């Protein structure tokens, strides 16, 4: 099982890696517009599954600098607050719930020997990061480990975020916009903590959410662990 970002620019080496890894299913959480602008380019034989979490990119990972400038120029907390709302939508919106249910359906049918699933959005951090939290929780992984995995995204995106901030600075964007870029294009422990708080407050915890909203039975949980965990 792999989580990643955009698959539109894979090199021949990248495609061979996915083939060697046994990728059978490609689950794409992006909106129709994102998919149209940057379609996945995966190896032949991989089954593509369009599975949008939102009808549009509510995380703003794919938004332009001009769009962000209009929203954040007068609000230093715009980006941080916006991400909290986005995570709430990932938990509570019908489209997101349907998307994550479909992810689990794919994971459950991926029971062949040496076969794997790749799931992604644009940046591989929010829609995909929350999906990974659900999956890892179903597998019984401790939350402290899940959070460490989630925060690894900041290592892989640091150069991109730094470059985006510097580009915005050179184009005269104010500090509010620069901070919102950092908050939107990075992951924060507070985002995952907020998601857990919503899950606890509204659903009685993530295990209840997996059972009642994701519709995972005890047998489903056992099968997931048989497929994806090693002794």
C-alpha positions in Angstrom: 0.0 0.0 0.0 1.3 3.4 -1.0 0.2 7.0 -0.4 1.5 9.7 -2.7 0.8 12.9 -4.5 0.3 13.7 -8.2 1.0 10.9 -10.6 0.9 13.0 -13.8 4.6 13.3 -14.3 6.0 9.8 -13.7 9.2 8.9 -15.4 9.9 5.5 -16.9 11.8 4.7 -13.8 8.9 5.7 -11.6 6.5 3.5 -13.6 8.9 0.6 -13.4 9.0 1.0 -9.6 5.3 0.8 -9.4 5.2 -2.2 -11.6 7.9 -3.9 -9.5 6.0 -3.0 -6.3 3.0 -4.8 -7.7 0.6 -1.9 -7.9 -2.8 -3.2 -9.1 -5.2 -0.3 -8.2 -4.7 3.5 -8.4 -7.3 5.3 -6.3 -7.5 9.0 -7.2 -9.0 11.3 -4.6 -8.8 14.5 -6.8 -11.7 16.5 -8.2 -12.7 16.3 -11.8 -10.9 19.6 -12.6 -7.7 18.4 -11.0 -7.9 15.1 -12.9 -8.6 16.9 -16.2 -5.6 19.3 -15.7 -3.1 16.6 -14.7 -4.3 13.1 -15.5 -2.6 10.1 -13.9 0.0 8.3 -16.0 0.5 4.9 -14.4 1.8 1.6 -15.8 -0.2 -0.5 -18.2 -2.4 -2.9 -16.3 -3.1 -0.7 -13.3 -6.8 -0.2 -12.7 -7.6 3.5 -12.3 -10.4 4.3 -9.8 -11.8 7.9 -9.9 -12.8 8.5 -6.2 -13.1 12.2 -5.5 -13.2 13.2 -1.9 -14.6 16.6 -2.9 -16.3 18.0 -6.0 -13.5 20.6 -5.9 -10.2 20.9 -4.1 -11.3 22.3 -0.8 -7.8 21.9 0.7 -6.6 24.6 -1.8 -3.5 22.5 -2.6 -4.1 23.2 -6.3 -5.2 26.8 -6.1 -3.2 29.6 -7.7 -1.3 32.3 -5.9 -3.8 35.0 -7.1 -6.7 33.0 -5.7 -5.0 32.7 -2.4 -4.0 36.3 -2.3 -7.6 37.4 -2.6 -8.6 35.2 0.4 -5.7 35.6 2.7 -4.3 39.1 2.3 -6.2 40.5 5.3 -6.3 37.4 7.5 -3.2 35.9 9.0 -5.1 32.8 10.1 -6.9 32.1 6.9 -4.8 29.1 5.9 -4.7 27.5 9.3 -8.4 27.9 9.9 -9.2 26.8 6.3 -7.4 23.5 6.9 -9.4 22.8 10.0 -12.6 23.3 8.0 -11.3 21.1 5.2 -10.6 18.3 7.7 -14.0 18.6 9.2 -15.4 18.2 5.6 -13.3 15.1 5.1 -15.0 13.6 8.1 -18.5 14.8 7.7 -19.3 15.4 4.0 -21.2 12.7 2.1 -18.8 12.9 -0.8 -15.8 12.3 1.4 -17.4 9.5 3.3 -18.3 7.8 0.0 -14.8 8.2 -1.2 -13.2 6.7 1.8 -15.7 3.8 1.8 -14.6 3.1 -1.7 -11.0 3.1 -0.7 -11.7 0.4 1.9 -13.6 -1.6 -0.7 -10.6 -1.5 -3.0 -8.2 -2.4 -0.1 -10.4 -5.4 0.8 -10.5 -6.8 -2.7 -6.8 -6.4 -3.2 -6.0 -9.8 -1.7 -3.8 -11.2 -4.4 -0.2 -12.3 -3.6 2.3 -9.4 -4.0 -0.4 -6.9 -5.2 -0.7 -3.4 -3.8 -2.9 -0.3 -3.9 -1.7 3.3 -4.4 -4.0 6.2 -3.3 -3.4 9.8 -3.8 -4.6 13.4 -4.3 -2.7 16.4 -5.6 -0.1 16.9 -2.8 -0.6 13.5 -1.0 -1.0 15.2 2.3 -4.6 16.1 3.4 -7.2 14.0 1.5 -4.6 11.3 1.3 -3.2 11.8 4.7 -6.6 11.6 6.4 -7.4 8.5 4.3 -4.1 7.0 5.5 -5.1 7.8 9.1 -8.3 5.9 8.7 -6.6 2.9 7.1 -3.8 2.7 9.6 -6.3 3.0 12.5 -8.2 0.1 11.1 -5.0 -1.8 11.0 -4.4 -1.1 14.7 -1.4 1.2 14.3 -0.9 3.5 17.3 -1.9 7.2 16.7 1.6 8.4 17.7 3.0 6.3 14.7 0.3 7.5 12.4 1.1 11.1 13.2 4.8 10.6 12.6 4.0 9.1 9.2 1.6 12.0 8.4 4.3 14.6 9.3 6.9 12.9 7.0 5.1 14.8 4.2 6.8 18.0 5.3 10.2 16.5 4.5 9.2 15.7 1.0 7.4 19.0 0.3 9.8 21.4 2.1 11.7 22.6 -1.1 8.4 23.1 -3.0 6.8 25.1 -0.1 10.0 27.2 0.4 10.1 27.9 -3.4 6.4 28.8 -3.4 6.8 31.2 -0.5 9.8 32.9 -2.0 8.0 33.3 -5.3 5.1 34.9 -3.5 7.4 37.2 -1.6 9.1 38.3 -4.8 5.7 39.1 -6.2 4.9 41.4 -3.3 2.6 39.2 -1.3 2.2 40.2 2.3 3.1 38.1 5.4 -0.5 37.0 5.8 -0.4 35.3 2.4 3.0 33.8 3.0 1.8 32.3 6.2 -1.3 30.9 4.6 0.9 29.3 1.9 2.9 27.6 4.6 -0.2 26.5 6.4 -2.0 25.2 3.3 0.9 23.5 1.6 2.3 21.8 4.7 0.8 19.4 7.2 0.5 20.4 10.9 0.0 18.1 13.9 -2.9 20.4 14.8 -4.8 19.3 11.7 -4.7 15.7 12.6 -5.4 16.5 16.3 -8.4 18.5 15.2 -9.7 15.6 13.1 -9.4 13.2 16.1 -11.3 15.7 18.3 -14.1 15.9 15.8 -14.2 12.1 15.5 -14.3 11.8 19.3 -16.9 14.5 19.8 -19.2 13.6 16.9 -18.8 9.9 16.6 -17.4 8.6 19.9 -14.0 7.9 18.5 -12.4 6.6 15.3 -13.3 3.0 15.9 -17.0 3.9 15.9 -16.5 6.0 12.8 -14.9 3.0 11.0 -17.7 0.8 12.0 -20.7 3.1 11.6 -19.7 5.4 8.8 -17.1 3.4 6.9 -19.3 0.3 7.4 -16.4 -1.9 8.3 -17.4 -5.1 10.1 -15.2 -7.0 12.5 -14.6 -9.5 9.7 -13.5 -6.6 7.4 -11.0 -5.4 10.0 -9.6 -8.9 10.4 -9.3 -9.3 6.6 -7.5 -5.9 6.2 -5.0 -6.9 8.9 -4.4 -10.3 7.2 -3.7 -8.6 3.9 -1.6 -5.6 5.0 0.2 -6.6 8.2 3.2 -8.9 8.5 3.8 -11.3 11.4 
